[in-house]
Amino acid sequence: MVLPLIDEHKPKCYLCHEGFENIEELREHQNLKHKDFFETNEKQTNREPAPGDVTVF
């Protein structure tokens, strides 16, 4: 699939690939249309090293 380079600078919803003029419109769209996705996939607040990670001092 070839994407046009015209709208490359505009924000795009990564769930439905709809383009918007600015980031505020994108946030509003995601809060209205994809609210259930963002509620179930909230950021995890506790970050721990993965097994096998090496800490360098």
All heavy atoms as TSV, in Angstrom:
chain	resi	resn	atom	element	x	y	z
A	1	MET	N	N	0.834	-1.175	0.000
A	1	MET	CA	C	0.000	0.000	0.000
A	1	MET	C	C	0.883	1.243	0.000
A	1	MET	O	O	1.803	1.366	0.795
A	1	MET	CB	C	-0.899	-0.012	1.238
A	1	MET	CG	C	-1.857	1.112	1.301
A	1	MET	SD	S	-3.023	0.780	2.627
A	1	MET	CE	C	-3.064	2.347	3.386
A	2	VAL	N	N	0.630	2.155	-0.854
A	2	VAL	CA	C	1.402	3.385	-0.946
A	2	VAL	C	C	0.589	4.515	-0.317
A	2	VAL	O	O	-0.555	4.748	-0.689
A	2	VAL	CB	C	1.715	3.724	-2.415
A	2	VAL	CG1	C	2.478	5.027	-2.503
A	2	VAL	CG2	C	2.489	2.600	-3.054
A	3	LEU	N	N	1.211	5.207	0.632
A	3	LEU	CA	C	0.545	6.305	1.314
A	3	LEU	C	C	0.975	7.639	0.696
A	3	LEU	O	O	2.146	7.804	0.345
A	3	LEU	CB	C	0.893	6.298	2.800
A	3	LEU	CG	C	0.465	5.053	3.567
A	3	LEU	CD1	C	0.988	5.132	4.985
A	3	LEU	CD2	C	-1.033	4.914	3.558
A	4	PRO	N	N	0.073	8.579	0.576
A	4	PRO	CA	C	0.445	9.883	0.025
A	4	PRO	C	C	1.322	10.666	1.001
A	4	PRO	O	O	1.170	10.574	2.210
A	4	PRO	CB	C	-0.897	10.574	-0.189
A	4	PRO	CG	C	-1.810	9.912	0.773
A	4	PRO	CD	C	-1.342	8.481	0.895
A	5	LEU	N	N	2.247	11.430	0.461
A	5	LEU	CA	C	3.140	12.230	1.300
A	5	LEU	C	C	2.530	13.570	1.675
A	5	LEU	O	O	3.099	14.313	2.450
A	5	LEU	CB	C	4.459	12.459	0.565
A	5	LEU	CG	C	5.246	11.200	0.248
A	5	LEU	CD1	C	6.465	11.560	-0.588
A	5	LEU	CD2	C	5.650	10.473	1.502
A	6	ILE	N	N	1.359	13.878	1.162
A	6	ILE	CA	C	0.726	15.173	1.389
A	6	ILE	C	C	0.343	15.359	2.856
A	6	ILE	O	O	0.589	16.403	3.441
A	6	ILE	CB	C	-0.532	15.320	0.501
A	6	ILE	CG1	C	-0.118	15.275	-0.966
A	6	ILE	CG2	C	-1.276	16.590	0.815
A	6	ILE	CD1	C	-1.281	15.147	-1.911
A	7	ASP	N	N	-0.244	14.359	3.486
A	7	ASP	CA	C	-0.754	14.473	4.853
A	7	ASP	C	C	0.196	13.889	5.889
A	7	ASP	O	O	-0.209	13.553	6.987
A	7	ASP	CB	C	-2.107	13.771	4.967
A	7	ASP	CG	C	-3.173	14.438	4.119
A	7	ASP	OD1	O	-3.038	15.639	3.844
A	7	ASP	OD2	O	-4.127	13.753	3.741
A	8	GLU	N	N	1.465	13.787	5.570
A	8	GLU	CA	C	2.404	13.152	6.473
A	8	GLU	C	C	2.610	13.950	7.760
A	8	GLU	O	O	2.906	13.388	8.798
A	8	GLU	CB	C	3.746	12.973	5.769
A	8	GLU	CG	C	4.443	11.708	6.164
A	8	GLU	CD	C	5.666	11.487	5.316
A	8	GLU	OE1	O	6.729	11.994	5.691
A	8	GLU	OE2	O	5.532	10.812	4.301
A	9	HIS	N	N	2.445	15.250	7.720
A	9	HIS	CA	C	2.678	16.101	8.888
A	9	HIS	C	C	1.461	16.191	9.808
A	9	HIS	O	O	1.560	16.712	10.904
A	9	HIS	CB	C	3.071	17.511	8.437
A	9	HIS	CG	C	1.977	18.225	7.716
A	9	HIS	ND1	N	1.656	17.945	6.412
A	9	HIS	CD2	C	1.113	19.191	8.120
A	9	HIS	CE1	C	0.645	18.720	6.041
A	9	HIS	NE2	N	0.292	19.488	7.055
A	10	LYS	N	N	0.323	15.670	9.385
A	10	LYS	CA	C	-0.895	15.757	10.191
A	10	LYS	C	C	-0.995	14.553	11.127
A	10	LYS	O	O	-0.608	13.448	10.775
A	10	LYS	CB	C	-2.125	15.796	9.290
A	10	LYS	CG	C	-2.195	17.053	8.445
A	10	LYS	CD	C	-3.443	17.066	7.610
A	10	LYS	CE	C	-3.503	18.302	6.749
A	10	LYS	NZ	N	-4.686	18.308	5.897
A	11	PRO	N	N	-1.519	14.759	12.341
A	11	PRO	CA	C	-1.684	13.632	13.264
A	11	PRO	C	C	-2.718	12.642	12.741
A	11	PRO	O	O	-3.694	13.019	12.084
A	11	PRO	CB	C	-2.145	14.281	14.570
A	11	PRO	CG	C	-2.543	15.655	14.233
A	11	PRO	CD	C	-1.932	16.015	12.932
A	12	LYS	N	N	-2.486	11.364	13.027
A	12	LYS	CA	C	-3.365	10.312	12.537
A	12	LYS	C	C	-3.665	9.341	13.674
A	12	LYS	O	O	-2.781	8.994	14.455
A	12	LYS	CB	C	-2.671	9.574	11.397
A	12	LYS	CG	C	-3.546	8.581	10.687
A	12	LYS	CD	C	-2.814	7.917	9.553
A	12	LYS	CE	C	-2.657	8.900	8.425
A	12	LYS	NZ	N	-2.120	8.275	7.217
A	13	CYS	N	N	-4.915	8.924	13.762
A	13	CYS	CA	C	-5.318	7.953	14.777
A	13	CYS	C	C	-4.728	6.596	14.408
A	13	CYS	O	O	-4.927	6.106	13.303
A	13	CYS	CB	C	-6.843	7.872	14.841
A	13	CYS	SG	S	-7.438	6.680	16.056
A	14	TYR	N	N	-3.989	5.980	15.321
A	14	TYR	CA	C	-3.361	4.700	15.023
A	14	TYR	C	C	-4.333	3.530	15.138
A	14	TYR	O	O	-3.990	2.412	14.769
A	14	TYR	CB	C	-2.129	4.459	15.893
A	14	TYR	CG	C	-2.379	4.460	17.381
A	14	TYR	CD1	C	-2.759	3.309	18.042
A	14	TYR	CD2	C	-2.214	5.620	18.123
A	14	TYR	CE1	C	-2.976	3.317	19.397
A	14	TYR	CE2	C	-2.422	5.631	19.478
A	14	TYR	CZ	C	-2.799	4.473	20.109
A	14	TYR	OH	O	-3.013	4.477	21.455
A	15	LEU	N	N	-5.547	3.784	15.622
A	15	LEU	CA	C	-6.539	2.709	15.700
A	15	LEU	C	C	-7.374	2.604	14.431
A	15	LEU	O	O	-7.651	1.511	13.953
A	15	LEU	CB	C	-7.448	2.932	16.914
A	15	LEU	CG	C	-6.746	2.839	18.265
A	15	LEU	CD1	C	-7.678	3.287	19.369
A	15	LEU	CD2	C	-6.268	1.432	18.508
A	16	CYS	N	N	-7.786	3.741	13.872
A	16	CYS	CA	C	-8.640	3.702	12.675
A	16	CYS	C	C	-8.001	4.417	11.476
A	16	CYS	O	O	-8.582	4.447	10.401
A	16	CYS	CB	C	-10.002	4.316	12.970
A	16	CYS	SG	S	-9.952	6.080	13.366
A	17	HIS	N	N	-6.794	4.985	11.653
A	17	HIS	CA	C	-6.022	5.632	10.584
A	17	HIS	C	C	-6.722	6.841	9.970
A	17	HIS	O	O	-6.491	7.166	8.820
A	17	HIS	CB	C	-5.658	4.620	9.499
A	17	HIS	CG	C	-4.959	3.428	10.028
A	17	HIS	ND1	N	-3.678	3.485	10.513
A	17	HIS	CD2	C	-5.366	2.146	10.175
A	17	HIS	CE1	C	-3.327	2.285	10.930
A	17	HIS	NE2	N	-4.329	1.460	10.743
A	18	GLU	N	N	-7.549	7.510	10.750
A	18	GLU	CA	C	-8.205	8.732	10.283
A	18	GLU	C	C	-7.296	9.923	10.582
A	18	GLU	O	O	-6.738	10.022	11.663
A	18	GLU	CB	C	-9.550	8.900	10.992
A	18	GLU	CG	C	-10.388	10.015	10.470
A	18	GLU	CD	C	-11.750	10.067	11.134
A	18	GLU	OE1	O	-12.221	9.028	11.642
A	18	GLU	OE2	O	-12.332	11.162	11.156
A	19	GLY	N	N	-7.125	10.818	9.607
A	19	GLY	CA	C	-6.248	11.965	9.769
A	19	GLY	C	C	-6.987	13.168	10.321
A	19	GLY	O	O	-8.189	13.332	10.102
A	20	PHE	N	N	-6.244	14.051	11.035
A	20	PHE	CA	C	-6.827	15.232	11.655
A	20	PHE	C	C	-5.934	16.438	11.398
A	20	PHE	O	O	-4.751	16.301	11.098
A	20	PHE	CB	C	-7.007	15.016	13.160
A	20	PHE	CG	C	-7.958	13.904	13.474
A	20	PHE	CD1	C	-7.494	12.624	13.683
A	20	PHE	CD2	C	-9.318	14.131	13.512
A	20	PHE	CE1	C	-8.374	11.593	13.945
A	20	PHE	CE2	C	-10.203	13.108	13.772
A	20	PHE	CZ	C	-9.732	11.834	13.987
A	21	GLU	N	N	-6.502	17.632	11.542
A	21	GLU	CA	C	-5.762	18.861	11.290
A	21	GLU	C	C	-4.793	19.193	12.425
A	21	GLU	O	O	-3.741	19.759	12.196
A	21	GLU	CB	C	-6.733	20.034	11.095
A	21	GLU	CG	C	-7.508	19.956	9.811
A	21	GLU	CD	C	-6.616	20.025	8.584
A	21	GLU	OE1	O	-5.660	20.821	8.575
A	21	GLU	OE2	O	-6.887	19.259	7.643
A	22	ASN	N	N	-5.170	18.870	13.683
A	22	ASN	CA	C	-4.285	19.167	14.807
A	22	ASN	C	C	-4.448	18.098	15.884
A	22	ASN	O	O	-5.327	17.249	15.826
A	22	ASN	CB	C	-4.555	20.575	15.374
A	22	ASN	CG	C	-6.004	20.779	15.721
A	22	ASN	OD1	O	-6.677	19.867	16.193
A	22	ASN	ND2	N	-6.503	21.987	15.493
A	23	ILE	N	N	-3.578	18.153	16.873
A	23	ILE	CA	C	-3.534	17.129	17.922
A	23	ILE	C	C	-4.764	17.194	18.826
A	23	ILE	O	O	-5.192	16.172	19.352
A	23	ILE	CB	C	-2.219	17.242	18.729
A	23	ILE	CG1	C	-1.964	15.995	19.566
A	23	ILE	CG2	C	-2.215	18.468	19.594
A	23	ILE	CD1	C	-1.530	14.812	18.764
A	24	GLU	N	N	-5.351	18.382	18.993
A	24	GLU	CA	C	-6.542	18.509	19.841
A	24	GLU	C	C	-7.714	17.741	19.231
A	24	GLU	O	O	-8.466	17.073	19.953
A	24	GLU	CB	C	-6.919	19.975	20.048
A	24	GLU	CG	C	-5.977	20.741	20.946
A	24	GLU	CD	C	-4.729	21.222	20.226
A	24	GLU	OE1	O	-4.752	21.274	18.983
A	24	GLU	OE2	O	-3.747	21.520	20.916
A	25	GLU	N	N	-7.876	17.827	17.910
A	25	GLU	CA	C	-8.946	17.072	17.245
A	25	GLU	C	C	-8.712	15.568	17.374
A	25	GLU	O	O	-9.651	14.797	17.548
A	25	GLU	CB	C	-9.032	17.462	15.775
A	25	GLU	CG	C	-9.571	18.846	15.542
A	25	GLU	CD	C	-9.638	19.200	14.067
A	25	GLU	OE1	O	-9.404	18.319	13.218
A	25	GLU	OE2	O	-9.921	20.372	13.774
A	26	LEU	N	N	-7.451	15.151	17.297
A	26	LEU	CA	C	-7.125	13.738	17.459
A	26	LEU	C	C	-7.469	13.257	18.863
A	26	LEU	O	O	-8.076	12.201	19.033
A	26	LEU	CB	C	-5.647	13.507	17.175
A	26	LEU	CG	C	-5.112	12.110	17.472
A	26	LEU	CD1	C	-5.804	11.072	16.596
A	26	LEU	CD2	C	-3.616	12.060	17.275
A	27	ARG	N	N	-7.122	14.043	19.876
A	27	ARG	CA	C	-7.434	13.654	21.263
A	27	ARG	C	C	-8.937	13.565	21.487
A	27	ARG	O	O	-9.416	12.645	22.148
A	27	ARG	CB	C	-6.826	14.650	22.233
A	27	ARG	CG	C	-5.341	14.534	22.348
A	27	ARG	CD	C	-4.797	15.494	23.375
A	27	ARG	NE	N	-3.345	15.425	23.389
A	27	ARG	CZ	C	-2.562	16.457	23.572
A	27	ARG	NH1	N	-3.079	17.651	23.781
A	27	ARG	NH2	N	-1.254	16.326	23.559
A	28	GLU	N	N	-9.667	14.523	20.941
A	28	GLU	CA	C	-11.125	14.519	21.077
A	28	GLU	C	C	-11.723	13.288	20.394
A	28	GLU	O	O	-12.594	12.617	20.944
A	28	GLU	CB	C	-11.705	15.791	20.469
A	28	GLU	CG	C	-13.194	15.916	20.628
A	28	GLU	CD	C	-13.720	17.215	20.034
A	28	GLU	OE1	O	-12.955	18.182	19.941
A	28	GLU	OE2	O	-14.911	17.222	19.670
A	29	HIS	N	N	-11.226	12.962	19.198
A	29	HIS	CA	C	-11.697	11.786	18.464
A	29	HIS	C	C	-11.425	10.509	19.263
A	29	HIS	O	O	-12.301	9.660	19.397
A	29	HIS	CB	C	-10.986	11.710	17.105
A	29	HIS	CG	C	-11.068	10.373	16.445
A	29	HIS	ND1	N	-12.201	9.947	15.780
A	29	HIS	CD2	C	-10.167	9.366	16.347
A	29	HIS	CE1	C	-11.976	8.726	15.314
A	29	HIS	NE2	N	-10.755	8.361	15.642
A	30	GLN	N	N	-10.209	10.383	19.811
A	30	GLN	CA	C	-9.862	9.177	20.558
A	30	GLN	C	C	-10.682	9.061	21.837
A	30	GLN	O	O	-11.053	7.952	22.231
A	30	GLN	CB	C	-8.369	9.164	20.871
A	30	GLN	CG	C	-7.541	8.898	19.636
A	30	GLN	CD	C	-6.060	8.926	19.906
A	30	GLN	OE1	O	-5.596	9.522	20.892
A	30	GLN	NE2	N	-5.310	8.294	19.028
A	31	ASN	N	N	-10.978	10.189	22.492
A	31	ASN	CA	C	-11.795	10.141	23.706
A	31	ASN	C	C	-13.245	9.788	23.411
A	31	ASN	O	O	-13.919	9.186	24.246
A	31	ASN	CB	C	-11.725	11.474	24.446
A	31	ASN	CG	C	-10.398	11.675	25.124
A	31	ASN	OD1	O	-9.715	10.704	25.456
A	31	ASN	ND2	N	-10.005	12.915	25.306
A	32	LEU	N	N	-13.745	10.145	22.233
A	32	LEU	CA	C	-15.138	9.857	21.883
A	32	LEU	C	C	-15.302	8.485	21.226
A	32	LEU	O	O	-16.154	7.701	21.624
A	32	LEU	CB	C	-15.685	10.946	20.957
A	32	LEU	CG	C	-15.805	12.346	21.553
A	32	LEU	CD1	C	-16.233	13.333	20.480
A	32	LEU	CD2	C	-16.788	12.352	22.702
A	33	LYS	N	N	-14.494	8.196	20.232
A	33	LYS	CA	C	-14.679	6.980	19.431
A	33	LYS	C	C	-14.007	5.754	20.020
A	33	LYS	O	O	-14.490	4.643	19.862
A	33	LYS	CB	C	-14.134	7.198	18.009
A	33	LYS	CG	C	-14.768	8.339	17.278
A	33	LYS	CD	C	-16.143	8.006	16.809
A	33	LYS	CE	C	-16.711	9.170	16.009
A	33	LYS	NZ	N	-18.026	8.938	15.506
A	34	HIS	N	N	-12.865	5.931	20.672
A	34	HIS	CA	C	-12.076	4.789	21.154
A	34	HIS	C	C	-11.901	4.794	22.665
A	34	HIS	O	O	-10.897	4.324	23.185
A	34	HIS	CB	C	-10.698	4.792	20.478
A	34	HIS	CG	C	-10.746	4.880	18.990
A	34	HIS	ND1	N	-11.293	3.902	18.205
A	34	HIS	CD2	C	-10.311	5.847	18.145
A	34	HIS	CE1	C	-11.190	4.262	16.929
A	34	HIS	NE2	N	-10.608	5.437	16.873
A	35	LYS	N	N	-12.890	5.328	23.370
A	35	LYS	CA	C	-12.792	5.461	24.823
A	35	LYS	C	C	-12.616	4.103	25.509
A	35	LYS	O	O	-11.820	3.958	26.425
A	35	LYS	CB	C	-14.049	6.153	25.354
A	35	LYS	CG	C	-13.963	6.536	26.801
A	35	LYS	CD	C	-15.177	7.338	27.218
A	35	LYS	CE	C	-15.035	7.793	28.644
A	35	LYS	NZ	N	-16.133	8.652	29.060
A	36	ASP	N	N	-13.333	3.089	25.020
A	36	ASP	CA	C	-13.238	1.763	25.631
A	36	ASP	C	C	-11.835	1.176	25.487
A	36	ASP	O	O	-11.325	0.526	26.396
A	36	ASP	CB	C	-14.279	0.814	25.040
A	36	ASP	CG	C	-14.186	0.721	23.531
A	36	ASP	OD1	O	-13.610	1.644	22.901
A	36	ASP	OD2	O	-14.682	-0.266	22.975
A	37	PHE	N	N	-11.165	1.413	24.374
A	37	PHE	CA	C	-9.807	0.907	24.176
A	37	PHE	C	C	-8.853	1.542	25.173
A	37	PHE	O	O	-8.033	0.862	25.776
A	37	PHE	CB	C	-9.340	1.182	22.745
A	37	PHE	CG	C	-7.910	0.789	22.502
A	37	PHE	CD1	C	-7.580	-0.524	22.254
A	37	PHE	CD2	C	-6.905	1.739	22.539
A	37	PHE	CE1	C	-6.270	-0.885	22.041
A	37	PHE	CE2	C	-5.593	1.385	22.327
A	37	PHE	CZ	C	-5.276	0.065	22.079
A	38	PHE	N	N	-8.949	2.856	25.347
A	38	PHE	CA	C	-8.025	3.554	26.233
A	38	PHE	C	C	-8.311	3.262	27.701
A	38	PHE	O	O	-7.397	3.304	28.519
A	38	PHE	CB	C	-8.052	5.057	25.952
A	38	PHE	CG	C	-7.413	5.397	24.632
A	38	PHE	CD1	C	-8.182	5.737	23.549
A	38	PHE	CD2	C	-6.045	5.343	24.485
A	38	PHE	CE1	C	-7.596	6.029	22.331
A	38	PHE	CE2	C	-5.446	5.634	23.281
A	38	PHE	CZ	C	-6.222	5.977	22.197
A	39	GLU	N	N	-9.543	2.972	28.045
A	39	GLU	CA	C	-9.849	2.618	29.430
A	39	GLU	C	C	-9.284	1.256	29.793
A	39	GLU	O	O	-8.803	1.053	30.901
A	39	GLU	CB	C	-11.358	2.640	29.661
A	39	GLU	CG	C	-11.938	4.030	29.727
A	39	GLU	CD	C	-13.452	4.020	29.879
A	39	GLU	OE1	O	-14.052	2.936	29.789
A	39	GLU	OE2	O	-14.023	5.106	30.082
A	40	THR	N	N	-9.325	0.306	28.877
A	40	THR	CA	C	-8.825	-1.038	29.166
A	40	THR	C	C	-7.320	-1.136	29.027
A	40	THR	O	O	-6.712	-2.040	29.590
A	40	THR	CB	C	-9.482	-2.086	28.251
A	40	THR	OG1	O	-9.231	-1.732	26.887
A	40	THR	CG2	C	-10.972	-2.146	28.481
A	41	ASN	N	N	-6.700	-0.215	28.306
A	41	ASN	CA	C	-5.255	-0.273	28.094
A	41	ASN	C	C	-4.549	0.936	28.704
A	41	ASN	O	O	-3.730	1.575	28.063
A	41	ASN	CB	C	-4.949	-0.333	26.592
A	41	ASN	CG	C	-5.470	-1.585	25.962
A	41	ASN	OD1	O	-5.254	-2.672	26.471
A	41	ASN	ND2	N	-6.181	-1.444	24.864
A	42	GLU	N	N	-4.850	1.217	29.955
A	42	GLU	CA	C	-4.212	2.341	30.631
A	42	GLU	C	C	-2.748	2.021	30.888
A	42	GLU	O	O	-2.347	0.873	30.965
A	42	GLU	CB	C	-4.909	2.627	31.960
A	42	GLU	CG	C	-6.309	3.185	31.794
A	42	GLU	CD	C	-6.972	3.483	33.130
A	42	GLU	OE1	O	-6.257	3.501	34.148
A	42	GLU	OE2	O	-8.181	3.685	33.136
A	43	LYS	N	N	-1.961	3.104	31.043
A	43	LYS	CA	C	-0.536	2.917	31.306
A	43	LYS	C	C	-0.343	2.252	32.662
A	43	LYS	O	O	-1.059	2.517	33.617
A	43	LYS	CB	C	0.195	4.254	31.317
A	43	LYS	CG	C	0.312	4.890	29.974
A	43	LYS	CD	C	1.124	6.165	30.093
A	43	LYS	CE	C	1.276	6.828	28.756
A	43	LYS	NZ	N	2.035	8.072	28.847
A	44	GLN	N	N	0.673	1.408	32.722
A	44	GLN	CA	C	1.023	0.789	33.989
A	44	GLN	C	C	1.905	1.763	34.757
A	44	GLN	O	O	2.872	2.294	34.232
A	44	GLN	CB	C	1.770	-0.515	33.763
A	44	GLN	CG	C	0.941	-1.568	33.076
A	44	GLN	CD	C	1.740	-2.829	32.813
A	44	GLN	OE1	O	2.937	-2.862	33.081
A	44	GLN	NE2	N	1.086	-3.830	32.299
A	45	THR	N	N	1.565	2.009	36.021
A	45	THR	CA	C	2.296	2.994	36.807
A	45	THR	C	C	3.547	2.411	37.436
A	45	THR	O	O	4.501	3.128	37.701
A	45	THR	CB	C	1.400	3.584	37.906
A	45	THR	OG1	O	0.894	2.530	38.708
A	45	THR	CG2	C	0.260	4.377	37.295
A	46	ASN	N	N	3.574	1.122	37.704
A	46	ASN	CA	C	4.750	0.525	38.321
A	46	ASN	C	C	5.629	-0.096	37.235
A	46	ASN	O	O	5.230	-0.991	36.519
A	46	ASN	CB	C	4.364	-0.515	39.364
A	46	ASN	CG	C	3.500	-1.629	38.794
A	46	ASN	OD1	O	3.005	-1.523	37.678
A	46	ASN	ND2	N	3.316	-2.685	39.564
A	47	ARG	N	N	6.836	0.421	37.136
A	47	ARG	CA	C	7.788	-0.100	36.153
A	47	ARG	C	C	8.886	-0.841	36.896
A	47	ARG	O	O	9.479	-0.319	37.828
A	47	ARG	CB	C	8.367	1.022	35.313
A	47	ARG	CG	C	7.323	1.677	34.451
A	47	ARG	CD	C	7.978	2.590	33.469
A	47	ARG	NE	N	6.970	3.107	32.559
A	47	ARG	CZ	C	6.968	2.902	31.262
A	47	ARG	NH1	N	7.914	2.187	30.721
A	47	ARG	NH2	N	6.031	3.406	30.514
A	48	GLU	N	N	9.130	-2.046	36.454
A	48	GLU	CA	C	10.153	-2.875	37.065
A	48	GLU	C	C	11.083	-3.363	35.969
A	48	GLU	O	O	10.688	-3.464	34.812
A	48	GLU	CB	C	9.507	-4.072	37.765
A	48	GLU	CG	C	8.531	-3.685	38.855
A	48	GLU	CD	C	7.777	-4.888	39.407
A	48	GLU	OE1	O	7.911	-5.987	38.833
A	48	GLU	OE2	O	7.066	-4.723	40.395
A	49	PRO	N	N	12.314	-3.675	36.318
A	49	PRO	CA	C	13.198	-4.224	35.299
A	49	PRO	C	C	12.709	-5.595	34.840
A	49	PRO	O	O	12.157	-6.376	35.621
A	49	PRO	CB	C	14.543	-4.344	35.998
A	49	PRO	CG	C	14.313	-4.029	37.428
A	49	PRO	CD	C	12.947	-3.478	37.593
A	50	ALA	N	N	12.874	-5.858	33.578
A	50	ALA	CA	C	12.491	-7.151	33.031
A	50	ALA	C	C	13.490	-8.205	33.487
A	50	ALA	O	O	14.639	-7.894	33.785
A	50	ALA	CB	C	12.453	-7.089	31.513
A	51	PRO	N	N	13.074	-9.461	33.545
A	51	PRO	CA	C	14.021	-10.513	33.932
A	51	PRO	C	C	15.210	-10.539	32.961
A	51	PRO	O	O	15.037	-10.512	31.754
A	51	PRO	CB	C	13.201	-11.796	33.808
A	51	PRO	CG	C	11.787	-11.349	33.881
A	51	PRO	CD	C	11.750	-9.970	33.329
A	52	GLY	N	N	16.413	-10.535	33.523
A	52	GLY	CA	C	17.614	-10.559	32.700
A	52	GLY	C	C	18.178	-9.188	32.406
A	52	GLY	O	O	19.243	-9.082	31.794
A	53	ASP	N	N	17.490	-8.108	32.837
A	53	ASP	CA	C	18.032	-6.769	32.635
A	53	ASP	C	C	19.248	-6.552	33.529
A	53	ASP	O	O	19.299	-7.025	34.662
A	53	ASP	CB	C	16.991	-5.703	32.972
A	53	ASP	CG	C	16.040	-5.446	31.839
A	53	ASP	OD1	O	16.245	-6.036	30.760
A	53	ASP	OD2	O	15.096	-4.662	32.021
A	54	VAL	N	N	20.214	-5.829	33.017
A	54	VAL	CA	C	21.430	-5.542	33.763
A	54	VAL	C	C	21.469	-4.053	34.071
A	54	VAL	O	O	21.297	-3.231	33.183
A	54	VAL	CB	C	22.678	-5.941	32.940
A	54	VAL	CG1	C	23.949	-5.598	33.702
A	54	VAL	CG2	C	22.628	-7.418	32.588
A	55	THR	N	N	21.664	-3.724	35.333
A	55	THR	CA	C	21.740	-2.331	35.736
A	55	THR	C	C	23.206	-1.905	35.724
A	55	THR	O	O	24.055	-2.557	36.315
A	55	THR	CB	C	21.175	-2.148	37.161
A	55	THR	OG1	O	19.829	-2.633	37.160
A	55	THR	CG2	C	21.174	-0.686	37.554
A	56	VAL	N	N	23.477	-0.803	35.045
A	56	VAL	CA	C	24.843	-0.289	34.946
A	56	VAL	C	C	24.944	0.950	35.817
A	56	VAL	O	O	24.135	1.865	35.686
A	56	VAL	CB	C	25.191	0.046	33.484
A	56	VAL	CG1	C	26.584	0.632	33.391
A	56	VAL	CG2	C	25.036	-1.174	32.621
A	57	PHE	N	N	25.932	0.982	36.668
A	57	PHE	CA	C	26.142	2.118	37.564
A	57	PHE	C	C	27.274	2.951	37.078
A	57	PHE	O	O	28.246	2.565	36.618
A	57	PHE	CB	C	26.400	1.676	39.007
A	57	PHE	CG	C	25.189	1.026	39.617
A	57	PHE	CD1	C	25.067	-0.329	39.692
A	57	PHE	CD2	C	24.159	1.813	40.120
A	57	PHE	CE1	C	23.952	-0.920	40.259
A	57	PHE	CE2	C	23.045	1.235	40.687
A	57	PHE	CZ	C	22.953	-0.142	40.764
